[in-house]
Amino acid sequence: MRTLDETDIEILQLLGEDARRPFSDIAAEVGLSGPAVSDRVQRLQEAGVINRFTVDVDRSQLQAGVPVFVQATVASGDVDDCKDRVGEADAVEHVFVTADGELWFYARAQVQNVRRWLDGLFDGHDVDYTVTLIDDAEWHPSHGGTEFALTCAECGNTVDSEGESTRIDEQVYHFCCPSCRSQFVERYDRLEEGV
C-alpha cells in the first residue's frame, strides 16, 4: 500500500470540483495518462479514501421547498435511530451528529408543514428542535490545507508504505503494521463472537 502523494491530492481536488470530469482532462492537469488517473482513482476507492461520486443539485431551481437548518437535541440512546430516520427522509440533504450528541441537518421543507413533518420524523422520540430558515447556502468542497494521510485503525499512527489494508464486513480498515492489523482483527472477531 502506498501513501497519498501530491498527484493523489490534485486528483482529489479536481474530482471535488467536478466528480464527472473525464479522466483525460484530469490527466492533462496532473501530467499523467488517462489510464494512470483511472488506476489512481480506483486505488483511492479501494483504500476507502473515495467513498462515492455524487451530484450537487441546486434544489432552488427545482422549487423543492424552503431550505431549513434543524438543530435537534435527542436522548443519547435515540441518536442513531433518529439519525437513520432523518438520513432516509427525501427532503434531507446533509446530516451531522455533533460531538456532544446533537443531531443537526439541512433540508428542504414545505413552509406550511415544517412542524408537522418534523414531529412525524421524530415520532416516538422525545426531541427538542430549533428550525432556522436559510437565506443562502453554498458548498465549497476543499482539500486544500488538509493533511491527507491514512490513519491506523488500531493505534492511530500514520499509515505509510509499510502499512496494510483489510476489508471486514464491507468496510476498509488501514493499519500501520501487521501487528496492529492482527490485534484489530482478533478484537473484532472476539466482539463478533460475543454478539
C-alpha positions as CSV (number, residue, x, y, z in Angstrom):
1,M,0.0,0.0,0.0
2,R,1.3,3.5,-0.9
3,T,0.8,6.7,0.9
4,L,-1.0,9.5,-0.8
5,D,1.2,11.7,-2.8
6,E,0.8,15.2,-4.3
7,T,-0.7,13.8,-7.5
8,D,-3.4,11.9,-5.5
9,I,-4.2,15.2,-3.7
10,E,-4.5,17.0,-7.0
11,I,-6.8,14.3,-8.4
12,L,-9.0,14.5,-5.3
13,Q,-9.2,18.3,-5.6
14,L,-10.2,18.1,-9.3
15,L,-12.8,15.5,-8.5
16,G,-14.1,17.6,-5.6
17,E,-14.7,20.4,-8.1
18,D,-16.4,18.2,-10.7
19,A,-16.8,14.5,-10.0
20,R,-17.9,13.9,-13.6
21,R,-14.7,15.4,-15.0
22,P,-13.2,13.0,-17.6
23,F,-10.0,11.2,-16.6
24,S,-8.4,12.5,-19.7
25,D,-9.0,16.1,-18.5
26,I,-7.6,15.3,-15.1
27,A,-4.6,13.6,-16.7
28,A,-3.8,16.8,-18.7
29,E,-3.9,18.8,-15.4
30,V,-1.7,16.4,-13.4
31,G,0.7,15.3,-16.1
32,L,-0.4,11.6,-16.3
33,S,-2.2,9.5,-18.9
34,G,-5.9,8.8,-18.7
35,P,-5.4,5.2,-17.7
36,A,-2.9,6.2,-15.0
37,V,-5.5,8.5,-13.5
38,S,-8.1,5.8,-13.7
39,D,-5.8,3.4,-11.8
40,R,-5.2,6.0,-9.1
41,V,-8.9,6.7,-8.7
42,Q,-9.6,3.0,-8.5
43,R,-6.8,2.7,-5.8
44,L,-8.3,5.6,-3.9
45,Q,-11.7,3.9,-4.0
46,E,-10.3,0.5,-2.9
47,A,-8.5,2.2,0.0
48,G,-11.7,3.9,1.1
49,V,-10.4,7.4,0.5
50,I,-13.1,7.9,-2.2
51,N,-16.4,6.5,-0.9
52,R,-18.7,7.6,-3.7
53,F,-19.2,10.1,-6.5
54,T,-22.2,12.4,-6.1
55,V,-24.0,15.3,-7.7
56,D,-24.7,18.8,-6.1
57,V,-28.2,19.7,-7.2
58,D,-29.4,23.3,-6.9
59,R,-32.8,22.5,-5.4
60,S,-33.9,26.1,-5.6
61,Q,-34.1,25.5,-9.4
62,L,-36.5,22.6,-8.8
63,Q,-38.8,24.6,-6.4
64,A,-38.3,21.8,-3.9
65,G,-39.2,23.7,-0.7
66,V,-37.6,26.1,1.6
67,P,-34.0,25.5,2.9
68,V,-34.0,24.9,6.7
69,F,-31.3,24.0,9.2
70,V,-32.6,21.9,12.1
71,Q,-30.7,21.5,15.4
72,A,-32.2,18.6,17.4
73,T,-31.5,17.6,21.0
74,V,-32.1,13.9,21.2
75,A,-31.8,11.5,24.1
76,S,-28.4,9.7,23.8
77,G,-30.0,6.3,23.3
78,D,-32.1,7.6,20.4
79,V,-29.4,9.4,18.4
80,D,-28.6,6.5,16.0
81,D,-32.3,5.8,15.3
82,C,-33.1,9.4,14.7
83,K,-30.0,9.9,12.5
84,D,-31.1,7.0,10.4
85,R,-34.7,8.3,10.1
86,V,-33.5,11.8,9.2
87,G,-31.0,10.5,6.7
88,E,-33.7,8.5,4.9
89,A,-36.1,11.5,4.5
90,D,-36.3,12.7,1.0
91,A,-36.1,16.4,1.9
92,V,-32.8,16.0,3.9
93,E,-29.6,16.7,2.1
94,H,-26.9,16.7,4.9
95,V,-26.9,15.1,8.4
96,F,-24.4,15.8,11.2
97,V,-24.0,14.4,14.7
98,T,-22.1,16.8,17.0
99,A,-19.5,15.6,19.5
100,D,-22.0,16.2,22.3
101,G,-24.6,14.1,20.6
102,E,-26.9,16.6,19.0
103,L,-28.4,15.9,15.6
104,W,-28.2,18.7,13.0
105,F,-29.4,18.6,9.5
106,Y,-30.0,20.7,6.4
107,A,-33.3,20.0,4.5
108,R,-35.7,21.5,2.0
109,A,-39.2,21.6,3.6
110,Q,-42.6,22.8,2.6
111,V,-43.2,26.0,4.6
112,Q,-46.7,25.1,5.8
113,N,-45.7,21.7,7.0
114,V,-42.3,22.0,8.7
115,R,-43.5,21.4,12.3
116,R,-45.8,18.5,11.2
117,W,-43.1,17.0,9.1
118,L,-40.5,17.2,11.9
119,D,-43.0,15.8,14.5
120,G,-43.6,12.8,12.2
121,L,-39.9,12.4,11.6
122,F,-39.2,12.2,15.3
123,D,-42.4,10.3,16.1
124,G,-41.9,8.1,19.3
125,H,-38.8,10.1,20.4
126,D,-38.6,12.9,22.9
127,V,-36.8,15.5,20.8
128,D,-36.4,19.3,21.2
129,Y,-35.5,21.1,18.0
130,T,-34.9,24.5,16.6
131,V,-35.6,25.3,13.0
132,T,-33.6,28.1,11.2
133,L,-34.7,29.4,7.8
134,I,-31.7,29.5,5.5
135,D,-31.3,32.6,3.3
136,D,-28.4,31.4,1.2
137,A,-26.2,28.2,1.1
138,E,-23.1,27.4,-0.8
139,W,-21.0,24.2,-0.8
140,H,-17.3,24.6,-1.4
141,P,-15.5,21.2,-1.1
142,S,-11.9,21.8,-0.4
143,H,-8.9,19.6,0.1
144,G,-6.5,22.5,0.5
145,G,-4.9,22.9,3.9
146,T,-5.8,19.3,4.7
147,E,-3.1,16.8,5.6
148,F,-4.0,13.7,3.7
149,A,-2.7,10.6,5.4
150,L,-4.3,7.3,6.2
151,T,-4.7,6.6,9.9
152,C,-4.1,3.2,11.6
153,A,-7.5,1.9,12.8
154,E,-5.7,0.2,15.8
155,C,-3.2,2.8,17.2
156,G,-3.9,6.0,15.3
157,N,-0.5,6.3,13.8
158,T,0.0,7.4,10.2
159,V,0.0,4.6,7.7
160,D,2.9,4.7,5.3
161,S,4.2,2.4,2.5
162,E,4.8,-0.4,5.1
163,G,1.1,-0.4,6.0
164,E,-1.7,-2.8,5.2
165,S,-5.4,-2.6,4.4
166,T,-8.1,-5.2,5.3
167,R,-11.7,-5.3,4.3
168,I,-14.0,-6.5,7.1
169,D,-17.8,-6.6,6.6
170,E,-17.6,-4.3,3.6
171,Q,-15.6,-1.7,5.5
172,V,-11.9,-1.0,4.6
173,Y,-9.5,-0.6,7.6
174,H,-5.9,0.6,7.3
175,F,-3.1,-0.4,9.6
176,C,0.5,0.9,10.1
177,C,1.9,-2.6,10.6
178,P,0.9,-6.3,10.6
179,S,0.9,-6.3,14.4
180,C,-1.8,-3.6,14.6
181,R,-3.8,-5.4,11.9
182,S,-3.8,-8.7,13.8
183,Q,-4.7,-7.1,17.1
184,F,-7.6,-5.3,15.5
185,V,-8.9,-8.4,13.7
186,E,-8.6,-10.5,16.8
187,R,-10.5,-8.0,18.9
188,Y,-13.1,-7.6,16.1
189,D,-13.6,-11.4,15.9
190,R,-14.0,-11.6,19.7
191,L,-16.6,-8.9,19.7
192,E,-18.5,-10.6,16.8
193,E,-18.5,-13.9,18.7
194,G,-19.8,-12.1,21.8
195,V,-22.8,-10.6,20.0
